[in-house]
Amino acid sequence: MRLAQFAIAVMAFALFTGARAQQPIVLKFSHVVTDDTPKGKGAIRFKELAEAKTQGRVKVEIYPNSQLYKDREELEALQLGAVQMLAPSVSKFGPLGVRKFEVFDLPYMFADENSLERVVDGPVGAGLFKLLEPKGITGLAYWFNGFKEFTANKPLKKLDDFKGMKIRIQSSKILEGEIKAFGAIPQVMAFSEVYTALQQGVVDGEENTPSNKYTQKMHEVQKYMTISDHGVVMYAVVVNKKFWDGLPAGIRKALSEAMSETTKYVWDIAKKENDDAIAKIRAAKTTDIYALPAAEKAVWRKAMQPLYREFEGVVGKDTLQEIEKTVAKSSAKK
Ligand code: LMR
């Protein structure tokens, strides 16, 4: 009798573990923008590739548009393992204690996306990812969204126009410095709250890529946009380190391949996504679009120069020099 019970228990256990072995590995990917943006499209492409390459052993669940978590919460959720993958803007790593990522926030650091791509593919990109490991986070790739432009309910054509304006920023000390250097008042706020804050006048303006503005309908509550290209929105695609290290090697390899194909795709579509968003904002006739003339851009760039010295200690002199070297090489190639 006892033996029979034991045999049944063994069989039940075998059935149970067998069923579990069939269960797909669920990878939750949370992000704060809509599906219709460079990052949103990247997440969808990654899901398709990851599921195909693992023959369904991995199931990617995407939670876009801050549906699950806002900016800061999503990083906490990743560390706790409540989600496995994110692609936050690198301007949001400060609260984790890795402020070196803010080097990408230095205004007018990058004139084009080629130099940016070289920087993230080189020692700077790899070195920054190393800083995440002790936080329980593994960096997989850098995705690009685009260049940032300003919007407000008054024209922003000269530095003086910024005086006293409240401008929403991401949680970065360098962005705080940037807005102050413009003579305005920075206000840190989660991305999901920006539309309402603009609508209700909690802030007067904001800076972001055209695709982010358009997909959050910011143009509906902002009368003026200045194409200033004064900064960039760059993402780090990151995973929970324990989850990643615990995957069977073959699965990790397939996901890495899916990620590198997706990364190429995101960099390829980013510019067009933003150009299309500008065209859609123009067509909506809600917002006057002003292209900052080169001479004025030079004035703005000059006004931002003190920030490079001010934040040298945070981002590291070596990192700055490495970036400057890469940018110079990349523009000499053109
Ligand atoms: C932000 O302004 O918070 C954005 O850069 C959000 C994003 O992930 O693109």
py3Dmol code that shows the C-alpha trace and the ligand (Angstrom):
import py3Dmol

protein = """\
ATOM      1  CA  MET A   1       0.000   0.000   0.000  1.00  0.00           C
ATOM      2  CA  ARG A   2       2.699   2.393   1.042  1.00  0.00           C
ATOM      3  CA  LEU A   3       4.715   1.514  -2.022  1.00  0.00           C
ATOM      4  CA  ALA A   4       1.684   2.168  -4.267  1.00  0.00           C
ATOM      5  CA  GLN A   5       1.198   5.595  -2.730  1.00  0.00           C
ATOM      6  CA  PHE A   6       4.840   6.362  -3.238  1.00  0.00           C
ATOM      7  CA  ALA A   7       4.667   5.297  -6.878  1.00  0.00           C
ATOM      8  CA  ILE A   8       1.632   7.525  -7.462  1.00  0.00           C
ATOM      9  CA  ALA A   9       3.411  10.455  -5.846  1.00  0.00           C
ATOM     10  CA  VAL A  10       6.467   9.895  -8.029  1.00  0.00           C
ATOM     11  CA  MET A  11       4.282   9.758 -11.143  1.00  0.00           C
ATOM     12  CA  ALA A  12       2.391  12.894 -10.163  1.00  0.00           C
ATOM     13  CA  PHE A  13       5.654  14.717  -9.547  1.00  0.00           C
ATOM     14  CA  ALA A  14       7.001  13.610 -12.923  1.00  0.00           C
ATOM     15  CA  LEU A  15       3.836  14.783 -14.639  1.00  0.00           C
ATOM     16  CA  PHE A  16       3.952  18.091 -12.799  1.00  0.00           C
ATOM     17  CA  THR A  17       7.596  18.836 -13.610  1.00  0.00           C
ATOM     18  CA  GLY A  18       7.047  17.647 -17.169  1.00  0.00           C
ATOM     19  CA  ALA A  19       4.208  20.121 -17.554  1.00  0.00           C
ATOM     20  CA  ARG A  20       6.370  22.820 -16.061  1.00  0.00           C
ATOM     21  CA  ALA A  21       9.138  22.093 -18.526  1.00  0.00           C
ATOM     22  CA  GLN A  22       6.624  22.806 -21.316  1.00  0.00           C
ATOM     23  CA  GLN A  23       5.743  26.182 -19.856  1.00  0.00           C
ATOM     24  CA  PRO A  24       7.340  29.038 -21.787  1.00  0.00           C
ATOM     25  CA  ILE A  25       9.774  31.372 -20.058  1.00  0.00           C
ATOM     26  CA  VAL A  26       7.907  34.652 -19.692  1.00  0.00           C
ATOM     27  CA  LEU A  27       9.863  37.839 -20.311  1.00  0.00           C
ATOM     28  CA  LYS A  28       7.967  40.973 -19.318  1.00  0.00           C
ATOM     29  CA  PHE A  29       9.136  44.062 -21.183  1.00  0.00           C
ATOM     30  CA  SER A  30       7.815  47.289 -19.692  1.00  0.00           C
ATOM     31  CA  HIS A  31       8.265  50.747 -21.211  1.00  0.00           C
ATOM     32  CA  VAL A  32       6.770  54.227 -21.075  1.00  0.00           C
ATOM     33  CA  VAL A  33       6.156  55.203 -24.716  1.00  0.00           C
ATOM     34  CA  THR A  34       3.490  54.069 -27.197  1.00  0.00           C
ATOM     35  CA  ASP A  35       3.837  51.148 -29.622  1.00  0.00           C
ATOM     36  CA  ASP A  36       4.122  53.680 -32.423  1.00  0.00           C
ATOM     37  CA  THR A  37       7.580  55.055 -31.572  1.00  0.00           C
ATOM     38  CA  PRO A  38      11.148  53.852 -32.243  1.00  0.00           C
ATOM     39  CA  LYS A  39      11.251  52.107 -28.839  1.00  0.00           C
ATOM     40  CA  GLY A  40       7.697  50.756 -29.080  1.00  0.00           C
ATOM     41  CA  LYS A  41       8.368  49.306 -32.525  1.00  0.00           C
ATOM     42  CA  GLY A  42      11.681  47.920 -31.287  1.00  0.00           C
ATOM     43  CA  ALA A  43       9.938  46.096 -28.449  1.00  0.00           C
ATOM     44  CA  ILE A  44       7.460  44.538 -30.876  1.00  0.00           C
ATOM     45  CA  ARG A  45      10.214  43.486 -33.283  1.00  0.00           C
ATOM     46  CA  PHE A  46      12.183  41.968 -30.389  1.00  0.00           C
ATOM     47  CA  LYS A  47       9.124  39.972 -29.284  1.00  0.00           C
ATOM     48  CA  GLU A  48       8.640  38.574 -32.797  1.00  0.00           C
ATOM     49  CA  LEU A  49      12.295  37.651 -33.233  1.00  0.00           C
ATOM     50  CA  ALA A  50      12.765  36.294 -29.712  1.00  0.00           C
ATOM     51  CA  GLU A  51       9.702  34.058 -29.904  1.00  0.00           C
ATOM     52  CA  ALA A  52      10.626  32.788 -33.375  1.00  0.00           C
ATOM     53  CA  LYS A  53      14.273  32.141 -32.541  1.00  0.00           C
ATOM     54  CA  THR A  54      13.429  30.236 -29.358  1.00  0.00           C
ATOM     55  CA  GLN A  55      10.610  28.318 -31.080  1.00  0.00           C
ATOM     56  CA  GLY A  56       8.177  29.684 -28.542  1.00  0.00           C
ATOM     57  CA  ARG A  57      10.222  28.657 -25.501  1.00  0.00           C
ATOM     58  CA  VAL A  58      10.279  32.347 -24.578  1.00  0.00           C
ATOM     59  CA  LYS A  59       7.124  34.411 -24.478  1.00  0.00           C
ATOM     60  CA  VAL A  60       7.670  38.176 -24.511  1.00  0.00           C
ATOM     61  CA  GLU A  61       4.893  40.243 -22.931  1.00  0.00           C
ATOM     62  CA  ILE A  62       5.083  43.947 -23.762  1.00  0.00           C
ATOM     63  CA  TYR A  63       3.569  46.541 -21.430  1.00  0.00           C
ATOM     64  CA  PRO A  64       3.839  49.914 -23.237  1.00  0.00           C
ATOM     65  CA  ASN A  65       2.916  53.496 -22.369  1.00  0.00           C
ATOM     66  CA  SER A  66       3.579  53.320 -18.584  1.00  0.00           C
ATOM     67  CA  GLN A  67       0.708  50.813 -18.372  1.00  0.00           C
ATOM     68  CA  LEU A  68       2.535  48.855 -15.685  1.00  0.00           C
ATOM     69  CA  TYR A  69       5.123  51.248 -14.234  1.00  0.00           C
ATOM     70  CA  LYS A  70       6.222  54.858 -14.516  1.00  0.00           C
ATOM     71  CA  ASP A  71       9.849  55.941 -14.997  1.00  0.00           C
ATOM     72  CA  ARG A  72      11.292  55.340 -11.588  1.00  0.00           C
ATOM     73  CA  GLU A  73       9.060  52.450 -10.576  1.00  0.00           C
ATOM     74  CA  GLU A  74      10.031  50.443 -13.629  1.00  0.00           C
ATOM     75  CA  LEU A  75      13.689  50.430 -12.614  1.00  0.00           C
ATOM     76  CA  GLU A  76      12.743  49.252  -9.139  1.00  0.00           C
ATOM     77  CA  ALA A  77      10.492  46.582 -10.661  1.00  0.00           C
ATOM     78  CA  LEU A  78      13.374  45.378 -12.822  1.00  0.00           C
ATOM     79  CA  GLN A  79      15.688  45.100  -9.833  1.00  0.00           C
ATOM     80  CA  LEU A  80      13.034  43.176  -7.913  1.00  0.00           C
ATOM     81  CA  GLY A  81      12.424  40.872 -10.884  1.00  0.00           C
ATOM     82  CA  ALA A  82       8.769  41.899 -11.307  1.00  0.00           C
ATOM     83  CA  VAL A  83       9.665  42.608 -14.943  1.00  0.00           C
ATOM     84  CA  GLN A  84      12.637  41.248 -16.829  1.00  0.00           C
ATOM     85  CA  MET A  85      13.373  43.849 -19.508  1.00  0.00           C
ATOM     86  CA  LEU A  86      13.202  47.636 -19.902  1.00  0.00           C
ATOM     87  CA  ALA A  87      14.621  50.238 -22.243  1.00  0.00           C
ATOM     88  CA  PRO A  88      14.746  53.433 -20.190  1.00  0.00           C
ATOM     89  CA  SER A  89      16.255  56.622 -21.464  1.00  0.00           C
ATOM     90  CA  VAL A  90      19.808  56.763 -20.066  1.00  0.00           C
ATOM     91  CA  SER A  91      18.884  60.092 -18.429  1.00  0.00           C
ATOM     92  CA  LYS A  92      16.948  58.088 -15.833  1.00  0.00           C
ATOM     93  CA  PHE A  93      19.775  56.064 -14.265  1.00  0.00           C
ATOM     94  CA  GLY A  94      20.798  58.835 -11.860  1.00  0.00           C
ATOM     95  CA  PRO A  95      18.463  57.748  -9.060  1.00  0.00           C
ATOM     96  CA  LEU A  96      20.103  54.276  -9.233  1.00  0.00           C
ATOM     97  CA  GLY A  97      23.410  55.924  -8.415  1.00  0.00           C
ATOM     98  CA  VAL A  98      24.960  55.563 -11.863  1.00  0.00           C
ATOM     99  CA  ARG A  99      25.052  59.154 -13.005  1.00  0.00           C
ATOM    100  CA  LYS A 100      27.825  58.632 -15.523  1.00  0.00           C
ATOM    101  CA  PHE A 101      25.137  57.754 -18.097  1.00  0.00           C
ATOM    102  CA  GLU A 102      24.156  61.420 -18.006  1.00  0.00           C
ATOM    103  CA  VAL A 103      27.117  62.154 -20.258  1.00  0.00           C
ATOM    104  CA  PHE A 104      24.632  61.741 -23.151  1.00  0.00           C
ATOM    105  CA  ASP A 105      22.664  64.672 -21.719  1.00  0.00           C
ATOM    106  CA  LEU A 106      25.417  67.206 -22.335  1.00  0.00           C
ATOM    107  CA  PRO A 107      23.790  69.619 -24.792  1.00  0.00           C
ATOM    108  CA  TYR A 108      25.116  69.672 -28.341  1.00  0.00           C
ATOM    109  CA  MET A 109      27.526  66.834 -27.648  1.00  0.00           C
ATOM    110  CA  PHE A 110      26.490  64.957 -30.794  1.00  0.00           C
ATOM    111  CA  ALA A 111      25.893  66.516 -34.193  1.00  0.00           C
ATOM    112  CA  ASP A 112      24.659  63.335 -35.851  1.00  0.00           C
ATOM    113  CA  GLU A 113      23.604  59.810 -35.020  1.00  0.00           C
ATOM    114  CA  ASN A 114      26.670  58.210 -36.621  1.00  0.00           C
ATOM    115  CA  SER A 115      28.990  59.543 -33.966  1.00  0.00           C
ATOM    116  CA  LEU A 116      26.542  58.546 -31.282  1.00  0.00           C
ATOM    117  CA  GLU A 117      26.415  54.994 -32.614  1.00  0.00           C
ATOM    118  CA  ARG A 118      30.205  54.778 -32.595  1.00  0.00           C
ATOM    119  CA  VAL A 119      30.324  55.956 -28.986  1.00  0.00           C
ATOM    120  CA  VAL A 120      27.823  53.407 -27.688  1.00  0.00           C
ATOM    121  CA  ASP A 121      29.426  50.611 -29.716  1.00  0.00           C
ATOM    122  CA  GLY A 122      32.864  51.483 -28.312  1.00  0.00           C
ATOM    123  CA  PRO A 123      34.521  51.459 -24.878  1.00  0.00           C
ATOM    124  CA  VAL A 124      32.231  54.171 -23.479  1.00  0.00           C
ATOM    125  CA  GLY A 125      29.090  52.136 -24.096  1.00  0.00           C
ATOM    126  CA  ALA A 126      30.653  48.963 -22.686  1.00  0.00           C
ATOM    127  CA  GLY A 127      32.116  50.784 -19.674  1.00  0.00           C
ATOM    128  CA  LEU A 128      28.750  52.272 -18.750  1.00  0.00           C
ATOM    129  CA  PHE A 129      27.067  48.869 -18.871  1.00  0.00           C
ATOM    130  CA  LYS A 130      29.653  47.535 -16.396  1.00  0.00           C
ATOM    131  CA  LEU A 131      28.411  50.069 -13.855  1.00  0.00           C
ATOM    132  CA  LEU A 132      24.964  48.449 -13.915  1.00  0.00           C
ATOM    133  CA  GLU A 133      26.115  44.950 -12.974  1.00  0.00           C
ATOM    134  CA  PRO A 134      26.502  45.629  -9.220  1.00  0.00           C
ATOM    135  CA  LYS A 135      22.925  46.946  -9.302  1.00  0.00           C
ATOM    136  CA  GLY A 136      21.657  43.566 -10.509  1.00  0.00           C
ATOM    137  CA  ILE A 137      21.136  44.854 -14.043  1.00  0.00           C
ATOM    138  CA  THR A 138      22.712  43.694 -17.302  1.00  0.00           C
ATOM    139  CA  GLY A 139      22.904  46.022 -20.285  1.00  0.00           C
ATOM    140  CA  LEU A 140      22.175  44.374 -23.635  1.00  0.00           C
ATOM    141  CA  ALA A 141      22.021  47.158 -26.209  1.00  0.00           C
ATOM    142  CA  TYR A 142      21.685  50.864 -26.876  1.00  0.00           C
ATOM    143  CA  TRP A 143      18.699  52.025 -28.901  1.00  0.00           C
ATOM    144  CA  PHE A 144      18.391  55.500 -30.352  1.00  0.00           C
ATOM    145  CA  ASN A 145      15.238  57.580 -30.491  1.00  0.00           C
ATOM    146  CA  GLY A 146      16.373  60.939 -31.813  1.00  0.00           C
ATOM    147  CA  PHE A 147      17.268  64.551 -31.183  1.00  0.00           C
ATOM    148  CA  LYS A 148      15.337  66.687 -28.736  1.00  0.00           C
ATOM    149  CA  GLU A 149      13.397  69.826 -29.571  1.00  0.00           C
ATOM    150  CA  PHE A 150      11.732  72.324 -27.261  1.00  0.00           C
ATOM    151  CA  THR A 151       8.032  73.134 -27.102  1.00  0.00           C
ATOM    152  CA  ALA A 152       6.113  75.806 -25.186  1.00  0.00           C
ATOM    153  CA  ASN A 153       3.092  78.025 -25.496  1.00  0.00           C
ATOM    154  CA  LYS A 154       5.272  80.930 -26.535  1.00  0.00           C
ATOM    155  CA  PRO A 155       7.939  81.075 -29.233  1.00  0.00           C
ATOM    156  CA  LEU A 156      11.431  80.027 -28.106  1.00  0.00           C
ATOM    157  CA  LYS A 157      13.741  81.721 -30.571  1.00  0.00           C
ATOM    158  CA  LYS A 158      16.355  83.407 -28.380  1.00  0.00           C
ATOM    159  CA  LEU A 159      17.949  82.448 -25.089  1.00  0.00           C
ATOM    160  CA  ASP A 160      16.070  85.301 -23.437  1.00  0.00           C
ATOM    161  CA  ASP A 161      12.746  83.659 -24.313  1.00  0.00           C
ATOM    162  CA  PHE A 162      13.470  80.915 -21.760  1.00  0.00           C
ATOM    163  CA  LYS A 163      13.681  83.269 -18.807  1.00  0.00           C
ATOM    164  CA  GLY A 164      11.475  82.086 -15.934  1.00  0.00           C
ATOM    165  CA  MET A 165       9.862  79.268 -17.955  1.00  0.00           C
ATOM    166  CA  LYS A 166       9.166  76.022 -16.138  1.00  0.00           C
ATOM    167  CA  ILE A 167      10.449  73.162 -18.288  1.00  0.00           C
ATOM    168  CA  ARG A 168       9.834  69.476 -17.659  1.00  0.00           C
ATOM    169  CA  ILE A 169      12.935  67.271 -17.644  1.00  0.00           C
ATOM    170  CA  GLN A 170      13.854  63.648 -16.947  1.00  0.00           C
ATOM    171  CA  SER A 171      15.608  62.877 -13.659  1.00  0.00           C
ATOM    172  CA  SER A 172      19.103  63.972 -14.702  1.00  0.00           C
ATOM    173  CA  LYS A 173      21.341  66.515 -12.979  1.00  0.00           C
ATOM    174  CA  ILE A 174      22.895  67.484 -16.283  1.00  0.00           C
ATOM    175  CA  LEU A 175      19.465  68.212 -17.748  1.00  0.00           C
ATOM    176  CA  GLU A 176      18.761  70.267 -14.650  1.00  0.00           C
ATOM    177  CA  GLY A 177      21.977  72.194 -15.349  1.00  0.00           C
ATOM    178  CA  GLU A 178      21.020  72.546 -19.010  1.00  0.00           C
ATOM    179  CA  ILE A 179      17.634  74.118 -18.294  1.00  0.00           C
ATOM    180  CA  LYS A 180      19.210  76.488 -15.764  1.00  0.00           C
ATOM    181  CA  ALA A 181      21.845  77.438 -18.344  1.00  0.00           C
ATOM    182  CA  PHE A 182      18.931  78.392 -20.627  1.00  0.00           C
ATOM    183  CA  GLY A 183      17.715  80.686 -17.843  1.00  0.00           C
ATOM    184  CA  ALA A 184      14.642  78.526 -17.175  1.00  0.00           C
ATOM    185  CA  ILE A 185      13.415  76.446 -14.231  1.00  0.00           C
ATOM    186  CA  PRO A 186      13.759  72.656 -14.506  1.00  0.00           C
ATOM    187  CA  GLN A 187      11.047  70.385 -13.186  1.00  0.00           C
ATOM    188  CA  VAL A 188      11.643  66.633 -12.962  1.00  0.00           C
ATOM    189  CA  MET A 189       8.531  64.658 -13.878  1.00  0.00           C
ATOM    190  CA  ALA A 190       7.629  61.155 -15.042  1.00  0.00           C
ATOM    191  CA  PHE A 191       7.019  60.896 -18.774  1.00  0.00           C
ATOM    192  CA  SER A 192       3.432  59.713 -18.290  1.00  0.00           C
ATOM    193  CA  GLU A 193       2.553  62.947 -16.483  1.00  0.00           C
ATOM    194  CA  VAL A 194       3.882  65.423 -19.027  1.00  0.00           C
ATOM    195  CA  TYR A 195       0.779  65.828 -21.190  1.00  0.00           C
ATOM    196  CA  THR A 196      -1.476  66.717 -18.242  1.00  0.00           C
ATOM    197  CA  ALA A 197       1.175  68.965 -16.713  1.00  0.00           C
ATOM    198  CA  LEU A 198       1.441  70.912 -19.978  1.00  0.00           C
ATOM    199  CA  GLN A 199      -2.316  71.044 -20.375  1.00  0.00           C
ATOM    200  CA  GLN A 200      -2.853  72.352 -16.859  1.00  0.00           C
ATOM    201  CA  GLY A 201       0.090  74.752 -16.943  1.00  0.00           C
ATOM    202  CA  VAL A 202       2.001  72.957 -14.172  1.00  0.00           C
ATOM    203  CA  VAL A 203       4.959  73.352 -16.540  1.00  0.00           C
ATOM    204  CA  ASP A 204       5.286  75.785 -19.454  1.00  0.00           C
ATOM    205  CA  GLY A 205       7.311  73.644 -21.793  1.00  0.00           C
ATOM    206  CA  GLU A 206       9.271  70.486 -22.363  1.00  0.00           C
ATOM    207  CA  GLU A 207      12.048  68.920 -24.412  1.00  0.00           C
ATOM    208  CA  ASN A 208      11.718  65.626 -26.247  1.00  0.00           C
ATOM    209  CA  THR A 209      11.939  63.953 -29.624  1.00  0.00           C
ATOM    210  CA  PRO A 210       9.167  64.697 -32.136  1.00  0.00           C
ATOM    211  CA  SER A 211       7.989  61.051 -32.042  1.00  0.00           C
ATOM    212  CA  ASN A 212       7.560  61.199 -28.281  1.00  0.00           C
ATOM    213  CA  LYS A 213       5.730  64.530 -28.491  1.00  0.00           C
ATOM    214  CA  TYR A 214       3.382  63.421 -31.244  1.00  0.00           C
ATOM    215  CA  THR A 215       2.476  60.036 -29.785  1.00  0.00           C
ATOM    216  CA  GLN A 216       1.697  61.635 -26.405  1.00  0.00           C
ATOM    217  CA  LYS A 217      -0.343  64.348 -28.181  1.00  0.00           C
ATOM    218  CA  MET A 218       1.779  67.078 -26.599  1.00  0.00           C
ATOM    219  CA  HIS A 219       1.382  69.179 -29.743  1.00  0.00           C
ATOM    220  CA  GLU A 220      -2.308  69.548 -28.863  1.00  0.00           C
ATOM    221  CA  VAL A 221      -1.345  71.532 -25.781  1.00  0.00           C
ATOM    222  CA  GLN A 222       1.806  73.267 -27.068  1.00  0.00           C
ATOM    223  CA  LYS A 223       1.569  76.086 -29.601  1.00  0.00           C
ATOM    224  CA  TYR A 224       5.261  76.407 -30.463  1.00  0.00           C
ATOM    225  CA  MET A 225       8.054  74.024 -31.261  1.00  0.00           C
ATOM    226  CA  THR A 226      11.680  74.951 -31.885  1.00  0.00           C
ATOM    227  CA  ILE A 227      13.804  72.503 -33.852  1.00  0.00           C
ATOM    228  CA  SER A 228      16.915  72.989 -31.768  1.00  0.00           C
ATOM    229  CA  ASP A 229      18.428  69.456 -31.789  1.00  0.00           C
ATOM    230  CA  HIS A 230      20.122  70.423 -28.534  1.00  0.00           C
ATOM    231  CA  GLY A 231      20.246  66.928 -27.054  1.00  0.00           C
ATOM    232  CA  VAL A 232      19.392  63.276 -27.611  1.00  0.00           C
ATOM    233  CA  VAL A 233      17.104  60.581 -26.278  1.00  0.00           C
ATOM    234  CA  MET A 234      19.149  57.408 -25.993  1.00  0.00           C
ATOM    235  CA  TYR A 235      17.960  54.141 -24.476  1.00  0.00           C
ATOM    236  CA  ALA A 236      19.749  51.344 -22.681  1.00  0.00           C
ATOM    237  CA  VAL A 237      17.997  48.008 -23.129  1.00  0.00           C
ATOM    238  CA  VAL A 238      18.507  46.279 -19.811  1.00  0.00           C
ATOM    239  CA  VAL A 239      17.536  42.991 -18.174  1.00  0.00           C
ATOM    240  CA  ASN A 240      17.403  41.663 -14.648  1.00  0.00           C
ATOM    241  CA  LYS A 241      20.848  40.099 -14.227  1.00  0.00           C
ATOM    242  CA  LYS A 242      19.692  37.077 -12.236  1.00  0.00           C
ATOM    243  CA  PHE A 243      17.034  36.265 -14.831  1.00  0.00           C
ATOM    244  CA  TRP A 244      19.499  36.667 -17.690  1.00  0.00           C
ATOM    245  CA  ASP A 245      22.299  34.646 -16.087  1.00  0.00           C
ATOM    246  CA  GLY A 246      19.820  31.930 -15.126  1.00  0.00           C
ATOM    247  CA  LEU A 247      18.602  31.300 -18.682  1.00  0.00           C
ATOM    248  CA  PRO A 248      19.736  28.140 -20.481  1.00  0.00           C
ATOM    249  CA  ALA A 249      22.754  29.093 -22.642  1.00  0.00           C
ATOM    250  CA  GLY A 250      20.954  28.324 -25.929  1.00  0.00           C
ATOM    251  CA  ILE A 251      18.035  30.554 -25.014  1.00  0.00           C
ATOM    252  CA  ARG A 252      20.345  33.388 -23.978  1.00  0.00           C
ATOM    253  CA  LYS A 253      22.167  33.078 -27.299  1.00  0.00           C
ATOM    254  CA  ALA A 254      18.909  33.187 -29.276  1.00  0.00           C
ATOM    255  CA  LEU A 255      17.723  36.244 -27.317  1.00  0.00           C
ATOM    256  CA  SER A 256      21.068  37.980 -27.862  1.00  0.00           C
ATOM    257  CA  GLU A 257      20.717  37.416 -31.602  1.00  0.00           C
ATOM    258  CA  ALA A 258      17.158  38.716 -31.528  1.00  0.00           C
ATOM    259  CA  MET A 259      18.407  41.774 -29.658  1.00  0.00           C
ATOM    260  CA  SER A 260      21.193  42.596 -32.090  1.00  0.00           C
ATOM    261  CA  GLU A 261      18.838  42.313 -35.079  1.00  0.00           C
ATOM    262  CA  THR A 262      16.316  44.500 -33.276  1.00  0.00           C
ATOM    263  CA  THR A 263      18.978  47.059 -32.402  1.00  0.00           C
ATOM    264  CA  LYS A 264      19.924  47.466 -36.037  1.00  0.00           C
ATOM    265  CA  TYR A 265      16.242  47.869 -36.910  1.00  0.00           C
ATOM    266  CA  VAL A 266      15.675  50.588 -34.281  1.00  0.00           C
ATOM    267  CA  TRP A 267      18.690  52.644 -35.390  1.00  0.00           C
ATOM    268  CA  ASP A 268      17.487  52.291 -38.995  1.00  0.00           C
ATOM    269  CA  ILE A 269      13.954  53.557 -38.377  1.00  0.00           C
ATOM    270  CA  ALA A 270      14.629  56.243 -35.745  1.00  0.00           C
ATOM    271  CA  LYS A 271      15.265  59.205 -38.038  1.00  0.00           C
ATOM    272  CA  LYS A 272      12.288  58.495 -40.272  1.00  0.00           C
ATOM    273  CA  GLU A 273       9.996  58.020 -37.264  1.00  0.00           C
ATOM    274  CA  ASN A 274      10.931  61.487 -36.035  1.00  0.00           C
ATOM    275  CA  ASP A 275      10.762  63.146 -39.454  1.00  0.00           C
ATOM    276  CA  ASP A 276       7.293  61.622 -39.908  1.00  0.00           C
ATOM    277  CA  ALA A 277       6.246  62.898 -36.483  1.00  0.00           C
ATOM    278  CA  ILE A 278       7.298  66.445 -37.413  1.00  0.00           C
ATOM    279  CA  ALA A 279       5.236  66.160 -40.610  1.00  0.00           C
ATOM    280  CA  LYS A 280       2.218  64.944 -38.603  1.00  0.00           C
ATOM    281  CA  ILE A 281       2.547  67.777 -36.083  1.00  0.00           C
ATOM    282  CA  ARG A 282       2.754  70.212 -38.986  1.00  0.00           C
ATOM    283  CA  ALA A 283      -0.338  68.677 -40.585  1.00  0.00           C
ATOM    284  CA  ALA A 284      -2.257  68.906 -37.292  1.00  0.00           C
ATOM    285  CA  LYS A 285      -1.856  72.721 -37.504  1.00  0.00           C
ATOM    286  CA  THR A 286      -1.790  72.983 -33.716  1.00  0.00           C
ATOM    287  CA  THR A 287       1.828  74.005 -33.397  1.00  0.00           C
ATOM    288  CA  ASP A 288       4.034  76.535 -35.097  1.00  0.00           C
ATOM    289  CA  ILE A 289       7.351  74.875 -36.000  1.00  0.00           C
ATOM    290  CA  TYR A 290      10.460  77.039 -35.994  1.00  0.00           C
ATOM    291  CA  ALA A 291      13.811  75.764 -37.249  1.00  0.00           C
ATOM    292  CA  LEU A 292      16.527  77.376 -35.169  1.00  0.00           C
ATOM    293  CA  PRO A 293      18.911  79.141 -37.585  1.00  0.00           C
ATOM    294  CA  ALA A 294      22.556  77.989 -37.510  1.00  0.00           C
ATOM    295  CA  ALA A 295      23.797  81.319 -36.144  1.00  0.00           C
ATOM    296  CA  GLU A 296      21.381  81.161 -33.196  1.00  0.00           C
ATOM    297  CA  LYS A 297      22.233  77.521 -32.613  1.00  0.00           C
ATOM    298  CA  ALA A 298      25.860  78.561 -32.247  1.00  0.00           C
ATOM    299  CA  VAL A 299      24.812  81.054 -29.556  1.00  0.00           C
ATOM    300  CA  TRP A 300      22.875  78.348 -27.667  1.00  0.00           C
ATOM    301  CA  ARG A 301      25.739  75.896 -27.980  1.00  0.00           C
ATOM    302  CA  LYS A 302      28.139  78.459 -26.544  1.00  0.00           C
ATOM    303  CA  ALA A 303      25.829  79.136 -23.613  1.00  0.00           C
ATOM    304  CA  MET A 304      25.910  75.394 -22.785  1.00  0.00           C
ATOM    305  CA  GLN A 305      29.706  75.056 -22.782  1.00  0.00           C
ATOM    306  CA  PRO A 306      30.187  75.726 -19.023  1.00  0.00           C
ATOM    307  CA  LEU A 307      28.201  72.527 -18.326  1.00  0.00           C
ATOM    308  CA  TYR A 308      31.002  70.404 -19.789  1.00  0.00           C
ATOM    309  CA  ARG A 309      33.380  71.713 -17.144  1.00  0.00           C
ATOM    310  CA  GLU A 310      30.766  71.744 -14.397  1.00  0.00           C
ATOM    311  CA  PHE A 311      29.890  68.064 -14.861  1.00  0.00           C
ATOM    312  CA  GLU A 312      33.328  66.777 -15.786  1.00  0.00           C
ATOM    313  CA  GLY A 313      33.637  65.213 -12.334  1.00  0.00           C
ATOM    314  CA  VAL A 314      30.358  63.329 -12.716  1.00  0.00           C
ATOM    315  CA  VAL A 315      30.844  61.903 -16.176  1.00  0.00           C
ATOM    316  CA  GLY A 316      34.632  61.527 -15.983  1.00  0.00           C
ATOM    317  CA  LYS A 317      37.259  63.428 -17.932  1.00  0.00           C
ATOM    318  CA  ASP A 318      38.366  60.215 -19.663  1.00  0.00           C
ATOM    319  CA  THR A 319      34.807  59.512 -20.892  1.00  0.00           C
ATOM    320  CA  LEU A 320      34.473  63.037 -22.219  1.00  0.00           C
ATOM    321  CA  GLN A 321      37.796  62.814 -24.028  1.00  0.00           C
ATOM    322  CA  GLU A 322      36.922  59.418 -25.490  1.00  0.00           C
ATOM    323  CA  ILE A 323      33.595  60.770 -26.788  1.00  0.00           C
ATOM    324  CA  GLU A 324      35.194  63.902 -28.217  1.00  0.00           C
ATOM    325  CA  LYS A 325      37.801  61.763 -29.986  1.00  0.00           C
ATOM    326  CA  THR A 326      35.116  59.479 -31.478  1.00  0.00           C
ATOM    327  CA  VAL A 327      32.925  62.401 -32.546  1.00  0.00           C
ATOM    328  CA  ALA A 328      35.880  64.153 -34.214  1.00  0.00           C
ATOM    329  CA  LYS A 329      36.875  60.952 -36.042  1.00  0.00           C
ATOM    330  CA  SER A 330      33.333  60.349 -37.181  1.00  0.00           C
ATOM    331  CA  SER A 331      32.851  63.883 -38.559  1.00  0.00           C
ATOM    332  CA  ALA A 332      36.264  63.736 -40.303  1.00  0.00           C
ATOM    333  CA  LYS A 333      34.997  60.649 -42.175  1.00  0.00           C
ATOM    334  CA  LYS A 334      32.071  62.500 -43.754  1.00  0.00           C
TER     335      LYS A 334
END
"""
ligand_1 = """\
9
LMR
C 11.130 60.973 -21.393
O 11.142 62.135 -21.711
O 10.894 60.591 -20.248
C 11.385 60.035 -22.532
O 12.595 60.153 -23.039
C 10.680 58.772 -22.476
C 11.177 57.706 -23.388
O 11.348 56.615 -22.883
O 11.375 57.969 -24.572
"""
view = py3Dmol.view(width=600, height=400)
view.addModel(protein, "pdb")
view.setStyle({"model": 0}, {"cartoon": {"style": "trace"}})
view.addModel(ligand_1, "xyz")
view.setStyle({"model": 1}, {"stick": {}})
view.zoomTo()
view.show()
